[in-house]
Amino acid sequence: MKVALVTGASRGLGAVIARELGSAGWAVAVNYANDTDGANAVVERIRGTGGTAIPAKFSVIDSEAIKRGLDAIRTALGPVDLIVNNATGPQPQMPLMEQSWLTYVDQLEFFVKAPLELLQAVLPDWRARRSGRVINIGSEVVELGNPNFGNYVSAKGAMLAMSRSWARELAPEGITVNVVSPGWIPVERHASADKAAMQAYIGEVPAGRMGSPEDIAHTVVFLASEQASFITGQKVAVNGGRTLL
């Protein structure tokens, strides 16, 4: 059984991705930093449908914690075969003149540093086995350039560029790297979202609806599968056609 690590998987999009991978036959390490109850609930749901999963508590922006966390996953499930980089921190929006370099670094920690250090930790094993998958969760904001959001947008843009570079370097070794870029996908943290804003967003979606976490998770499962072994370096926009790029 192959092993998937889904970061930031105790709730929201990560939780659904973890559950869908479990349903597809992956053994899933449900990573989280603080939400133990949420992670345990995801693990129990995967196990309840006959899947294999463990909670994996560690901060993806802590280099030493990454090493300890991967060691624990290896002991419990085996070596990681797939990394889904979904974890994120706060996403503050603010006018340009209120932004500081630190507000950019905060985003780069999650979207560049964490994926880099996770990949570096497993890469010797992947190279030896000539196998491995990275799926980075991007965002449509890279194409849209949302105002007051330069910190987040630039970090997601860096993630996309980094993924393409990794894909070219690692493709000869049987390792694929792709990006899934959602639009606005309502999850728990959007429970109080402004209804008018949501309707305005839907008005810009050719498919005429909001996306669901399952829309994203199904794409992740496909890109993780053997059927997608010849797909690498790609950005798959899952947003109902809002960005036709």
C-alpha positions, 0 to 999 in steps of 0.5 A: 500500500502506498503512503500519502502525506497530506499537510494541513489535513485536520479540516477543510480542503486537506481533510477531504483530500485525505479522505478521498485518497484513503478511499482510493487505497492510499495509506494516509498520514493526516498532518496537522499542527494543532487541531488534534480532534479534527485530525483524529476525526479524519483518521477515524472516518478513513478507517471507518470506511476500511482505509488506513490512516494515522494522525501526523502532528508536526509543523511543516514550517519547522525543519526539525519537526519535519524530520521527526514527523517523516520518521514517525510516518515511516515507522507506522506506515512505511516511506512516503510516496506522495506529498500533498502540500496543502497546509497554510497559515493565516492569509491576511489581506491588507493594502500595499502600504501596510504590507511588510517583508515579514507578511511575505515571508510568512506566506513563503514559509508555507508555500515554498519553504515547507514543500522544499524541505519535505521534498528534500527529506524524501528525495534520496529514497524517491530517487533510489526507487525512481518513484514519487509524487508531489502535488502542490495546492496552488490558487487561481489568485496567481492569474487574477492578481487579487488586490490587497493580497500581494503577500499571498499571491506572490507566494502561490506564484513562487510555488507554481514556478518552483513546481515547474522547475522541480518537474523538469529536474525530476522527470527523468527519475520517475518523479512527478510534480504538479499543481492543483489550483482551486478557485474559491472553495467554501470550507468551514472557515467560510461559514460566515462569508458574505453572501453577496460576495459569494454571488458576485464570485459565482457570476464570474464562474462559467460553470455557474456554481461554487466548487466543492472540496471534492472537486479538488480532491478528485483531481488530486487523486487522479494526479496521484494515480498511475494513470497520471504517470506521464503528467508533470509540471502542469497546473490544473485549474479547478475553478469552473472555467474562471481562469482559462489559462 
